[in-house]
Amino acid sequence: MQKKPIVQVAKRIQEKNNASVIIPKRRSTFSVISTSEKNNSFLLRNGTYVVLTETLDKNNFICQMYRPSQIECFFTKPCQSTLLNIAFVKKNLRLKRKTINVNQLYKKRVRLPVESGYVFIPLLHTVEL
């Protein structure tokens, strides 16, 4: 049997050109997204912390946004908490309300109340992108 590499290359190129392009549908990496207290805190890619307050539809939410300038360290020893992605925000801050799409959510957070505000802590099972 005689091999013809040029013919095989030509066939592979033709197959590649005729193949349909399959673009994977982007899914949310979060298993639960809701407006309940235990599932409504997220970090956006720009460093903004958000708390989902209302559901508009399956993919859109109204949220309260904490600007990066409102984020403080929760502790400073042995290192700053922000190095571990643990952030503190004061209560009674003026927050911006905005509509966001589920694709804008980057990492899930837990928001725990403390005396004078809230602490945002990353979840260990969050998918890192």
MIMIMAR-393488 format. One record per residue: x, y negated, z of N, C-alpha, C, CB in turn; residue in three letters. Coordinates in steps of 0.05 Angstrom, whole numbers, plus 5000, padded with zeros to 4 digits. Glycine has a CB too. Example, Ala and Ser with C-alpha at 12.3 -4.5 7.8 and 13.67 -1.06 7.14 Angstrom:
REM MIMIMAR-393488
526451145156524650905156526450665156522650895181ALA
525750455142527350215143525849995157528250125114SER
***
This chain:
REM MIMIMAR-393488
501750245000500050005000501849755000498150005024MET
501349584981502949344978501549114991503549294948GLN
502948965008501748735022502248485005502948695050LYS
500248315005500348064990499847835010498248064967LYS
501947735023501647535044500347275034504247465056PRO
500847195009499746944999496646974997500946864972ILE
495747204988492847254986491647245013492347524971VAL
492947375033491847375060491747095072493547565078GLN
493746935068493746665078491446505065496446525072VAL
491146545039488946405025486246485036489146454995ALA
485846745042483346835053482846715081483347145054LYS
484946705098484646595125483946295123487246625141ARG
485146145104484545865101481645835093486345735081ILE
480746005074477945995065476046055088477546185041GLN
476646255104475046325127474846095147476146575141GLU
477145965151477145735170475445515160480045645174LYS
475545455134473945245122470945305122474945185094ASN
470245555119467445635118466245685146467245885102ASN
467945705166466845755193465345515203469145825213ALA
463145565217461745335229463145245254458745425234SER
463044995258464344875282462444895305465244585277VAL
463345015327461645045350462744855371461645335361ILE
461144665379461944465399460644555425461244175391ILE
462144615445460944705470459344475483463044805490PRO
457044535493455344335506456544285534452444425508LYS
456944025540458143955566456043995588459143665566ARG
456744155607455044205630456144055654454744505635ARG
454344005672455243885697456744105713452843775713SER
458844025726460444215742459344245770463344135743THR
457244095776456044105803453644285803455343825813PHE
453444465823451244645824448744505834451944885842SER
448944315852446644175863447143875862446044275892VAL
445343745849445343455848442543365856446143335820ILE
442343215877439643125886439942865902438243345903SER
437642765911437642525927437442585957435342345918THR
437642845964437642915993440242846005436943215997SER
440242786031442742696044445142876041442142666074GLU
444643136039446943326038448043366010446143586049LYS
446743265990447643305962447643055945445943515949ASN
447842825957447542585941449942395940445242425952ASN
452242485949454642315949456742415929455842305978SER
457742225913459642295892461742075888458142335865PHE
463842145875465941965867465841945836468742045877LEU
465941695826466041665797468941645789464541405788LEU
469541675763472341665753473741405759472341715723ARG
472341185761473540925766474140875796471840705755ASN
473641075813474241035842471940935858476540855845GLY
469640905846467240805859465741035872465340665839THR
465041005898463441205912460541125908464141215942TYR
458841335902456041285898454341475915455241315868VAL
451941375922450041535936447441525920449541435966VAL
446541765910444241775894441741725911444042055879LEU
440041545903437641475919435041555905437641185925THR
434941545879432441615864433141775839430841355857GLU
431341955832431542105807429741985786430842405812THR
430941905764429341795741428442025723430941595725LEU
430242205716429642445701431842645708429342395671ASP
431942855692433843075698436742985697433443295678LYS
437442785681440242705677440842425687440942725649ASN
438842275697439341995704438341945733437941805685ASN
439941785747439341725775439841425780441141895794PHE
438441325801439041065811440741115836436440895818ILE
442940955838444741005860445540735873447241155851CYS
446640765897447940535911450840575908447040525942GLN
452240365900455140375894456740235915455640265866MET
458840375924460840245941463240175924461740435965TYR
463939925921466239845905468839935918466139535901ARG
470939975902473540055914474539855935475540075892PRO
473839605933474739405952473339445979474139125942SER
471039585980469639636005470639886020466639666000GLN
472340046007473340296018475740236037474240485995ILE
475740366060477840326080478940606087476840176104GLU
481140606101482340856112480740926137485340816119CYS
480141186140478841276164480841326186477241536158PHE
483241416179485441446197488041376183485641726209PHE
490141306199492641236187495041406196493340946194THR
494541576216496741756225495742046224497541686254LYS
497242226214500042226206500442096178501142506205PRO
498242056163498341916137495741776133498942116114CYS
495641606113493141466108491041666097493541236088GLN
488641646107486541826098485941816069483941776114SER
486441586056485941566028487741736011486141266019THR
490041816022491842006008490542276006494542026022LEU
488742346024487342596024484542566013487142706053LEU
484042336001481342265989479142266010480642465967ASN
479842176034477842136055477641836059478742286082ILE
475141736056474741446056472641376077473941356028ALA
472941126087471041016106469740766094472440956133PHE
467040746098465640496090463940406114463940546065VAL
463840146117462240026139459240036133463139746144LYS
457640046154454740016151454039736144453240106177LYS
451739696133450539436127452139276107450339276153ASN
453439406089454839266067452739206045457139436055LEU
453338996030451638926007452439115984451938625998ARG
450639295977451139495956449739435930450339775966LEU
451039505909449939465882448339715875452239415860LYS
446039675863444339895853444639905823441339855861ARG
445040155814445440185785444340455776448540165779LYS
443640475751442840725739445240865727440640685717THR
445641115734447941265723446941535711450041315745ILE
448541635693448041885680449642105695448841885650ASN
448642345695449942565709452742615699448242825706VAL
453342545674456042585663458042385674455942555633ASN
457142175687458941985700460042085727457541715703GLN
458642285739459542385765462142545761457342565777LEU
464042495779466642615776467142825797468842405777TYR
466942755822467442945844465342905866470242905856LYS
464543125877462543125898463743065925461043395899LYS
462342915941463242835968461042905989463942535969ARG
461942926014460142946036460242676050460843186055VAL
458042556057457942306071456942356099456142086056ARG
458742306119458042356147457842096162460142546160LEU
455842066178455541816194457541816217452741776204PRO
458741586222460341536246459341286259463441516239VAL
460441206281459440976296458840726279461340906318GLU
460740646264460440386251460240406220462840206257SER
459740646210459540676181459240966173461840556168GLY
460441036150460341306139463141386130458441316115TYR
463641646131466141756121465441936097467641916143VAL
466841886075466542056051468842266051466541886025PHE
468142516051470142726051469742906027469842896078ILE
471942976013471643145989470843435997474243155973PRO
469343565980468643845984470944015973465943915971LEU
471544235987473644405978472944555952474344606000LEU
470444615948469644765924469044585900467344935930HIS
469644335901469244155878471144235856469643855886THR
470244245832471844305809473544065802470144395785VAL
476144095802477943875795478143865765480743915808GLU
477743635753477943605724480543475716475543435714LEU
***
